[in-house]
Amino acid sequence: MNVAKRMQIQKERRAHRVRAKVRGEANRPRLSVFRSNSYIYAQLIDDVSGTTLVSANSRELKNGKSMEAATLVGKTIATRAKEKGITGAVFDRGGYRYHGRVKAIAEAVREGGIEM
């Protein structure tokens, strides 16, 4: 097994460990983060009904720097969630370390008034 495949499997295992402990509901959905090399995506998910309530990504916001883009995505998620009447969320870091862009999204959402 090559290194890239092994790393992918390890990330999936970490994500499953996190997701086993985190469950989103309609009044307190799960804030799921996906990070690629170029972009960052976030969405609020109601796991009971299996629907995405709110989403935002750095591709639609067209911001260049990665940390700035992550902060902007977090602020956008917070404003869109408030418009839908969502005041709280549980954070799903998706197997990524709570560091850098992932941390920037979480802090921006908290600053936007969403309780996590």
N, C-alpha and C positions, 0 to 999 in steps of 0.2 A: 504494500500500500504506500503510495507516495505521500509526501509531506502535506500537500494541499488538501488531499482527501481526508487525512487524519485530522487536520485542523478544522475542517468543516464538520466532521463528526463530533469533535470535542465542543464546538460552538453550539451545535444542535443539542447536545446533552446539557450544557449549561442553560440554554434557553428553556428546555423542558423542566429543569430543576426550579427555575424562577417561576415559570408558568404554573407549576404544581401548587405553589403557595399563593399565587395572585389570581383573584377571580373578580371580574368586572360585572356590575349589575347596572340597571338603567339609571338609578340615582347616583351611583358611584362607579363609572365605567373604568376599564383598564386602558391606561395610556401606553400604547405599544410603540416602540421606537425601532426603526430599521435604518442602518447606516451603511451606505456604499462608499466607495472611494471618492466619488464626485458629489453625491447628494445625500440628504438626510430626510427621512420621512417619519411622520408621527400620526397616529390615529387613536381616537377614543372608541373602544369596542365594548358593546354590551354582550357578554358571554352567554347570558341566559337565552337571549333571542338570536344570538349569532350575527348581529348587525353592527356595521360601522356607523357611529353617530356623527362624528366630526373627523375631518382629516386635513392635513396640510403637509406640504413638502417644499424643499428648497428649489425644485425645478420650476414650480409655478410662481415662486416669489422672485426668482432671477436675481439672487444676491451672490456676489462672487466669493468672498472669504468664507471659509468653512465655519469658523466659530460665530461670525456675525450671522451667517445663514441659519445656524442652529438656534441662536437666540431669537431671530425673527420668526422661525417656525414655531418655537415655543410660545411667543407672544400671540401669534396668529391662532394657534390652537386654543389658547386661553380666551381670546375674544369670541371666537366662534362657539366655544362651549358655553360661555356666558349668555350668548344670544339664544342658545337652545335651553337655557335654564339649568345647566349643569354647574354645580358648585364644588364638587369634589371628585377625585379620581385616585386610582391606585396605579403606581408606576411599575411598568414592565420594561426592564432595560434590555430584554431580549438576548441575554447571554453576553452582552458587552459589559466591560468594566464601567463603573460609575465614575467617568473621567472624561475630560475633553468635551466633545460635541454632545455626548449623551447627558452629561452633567449640565451643560449649558441649556439644553431643552428643558430639563426638570426645573432648574432655577427660574427660567423665564416663565414657565407655566405657573409656578408658585407666586412670582411677582405679579402675574396677571390676575391673581385673585382666586385661583383654583387650589383647594386644599388637598395636599398629598401627604 
